[in-house]
Amino acid sequence: MRFSNEVVTLLLGLVVTVSTAWDNPLVSLDYGSFKGQYDSTYNLSYFRKIPFAAPPTGENRFRAPQPPLKITGDLYDTDQDFDMCPQRTVNGTEDCLYLGLFSRPWDLAKDISRPVLVVFYGGAFIQGSAAFTMPPSSFPILNVSNINDYIVIYSNYRVNAFGFLPGKAIKDSSTSDLNPGLLDQQYVLKWVRRYIGHFGGNPHNVTIWGQSAGAGSVVAQVLANGRHGQPKLFSKALASSPFWPKTYKFNAPEAEAIYTQLANLTGCASYNHADEILACLKSVDIQKIRDASLIIGASNTWTTSSYTWAPVIDGTFLVETLTETVSMGSLNTEFVWGMYNSHEGENFVPPGLDSAVLFDGFDSSVSSFHRWISSFVPGLSAKQIDEVKSIYYPAEGSTETIDSYNNTYIRAGLVYRDVVLACPAYWIASAATEKGYLGEYTISPATHGSDTIYWNKINTVQETNPVVYEGYAGAFASFFQTGDPNAHKVTNASQPGVPELHTDEEFVVVGDRLENVKLIQLKKRCDFWRRVAREIPV
């Protein structure tokens, strides 16, 4: 279904007259009563700000989310902004554990039992927010076809030092937890399991989705879902360009170095005992944590697969690495779809690799490529690095959708793309317990985030390229609704659907059409990275 703003208003206006009772939906939970709103332009009912956990301040800094505080007084008006969690500069507040949700209008007196979509934002695990605007992010997906009808939830989670501080001191503390940013996300899923029925949602038909670090969050939640004592909270997962950096053990030298650096930069290292240092980190001014987090995050930009802050193997929520779990075949999510973009690794490698002259320490020479890759995967042996350069990513090569390349920058970008983005998408899709799917977005420039133009916000591209919009966004909507991207297919028979991964084919978004392409190079390269993953580690 193509649309312009006028068409949206006209189409949805036909439904607006059904009832005015949806203008101010009311929901009572065991910790408060909440009032929502209705937007007639987009025909959406929404609750923009609901606290899902207690503020993670004071002793709760670096701690798993705690139960939400009781709402005192009158009805809680949710039609208000909520701030982002602390960023790396001067933005955000620690009182940030809120969520918003929207759907097509519902009658809360009836049991509609709609599917539920929970979305995690990106930002490299160092920044990002669940800002709620009208129309909300991903509204084009919901609006591609009225066949699909689900509730969407956007929630905050802690990032950078506040959400991902590693170290033995955190593990040993009774009031601190590793990966609290991931635990925030899981707490939202627990909130959904407990409360979404009050909003007309089905707690047993839940999909999680994210892009970039939001998709990396999807990977983390899939790794924990129903495993090692964790509850099973969803059955469908879509990871759009999953940013999955190196995952060290919580007390590995690389992790302990981060904790020590934060203590030094905040002045907390002046204390003699571990418990005193952590108590200082819990009480030090928020801006000191922000300033330190920024410095630490920038310290490894080109030499690792992350901006330092990232999930760690904590022994409870994340017990093994992604590749270890996939190799054991022990994931517990029925339907998984992974997407990646053809050139998105180029966003994360030194730009000097594309320059004939030295720039920021790199150029396009063979020696510069060798120096970069040796620092990017320092755990590999010289023989393994030679394999990378000669067999899997030669100076002249190709991919499923790139006919040929002979450029150092593209070559390095493919290495990064596969290790951090494409292979994680392939691995989790291949480990789905029922059906897995893989897709590639190739429309130029096909860099990181390029594909969001078709599903993030309403824009003219969706009107001028309806085949891709309907085929791509429509497949997303169908997956969210049913677990099958083809069940509610919007495009006609001339456009292929999304093949199951066991066919060794991927779904490809091309300039003005859709294709199914045989997986050859990516499969071979991902198999190699899985064999050497322990040395990276991923």
Disulfide bonds with the S-S distance in Angstrom:
Cys85-Cys96 2.04
Cys268-Cys280 2.03
Cys423-Cys526 2.10
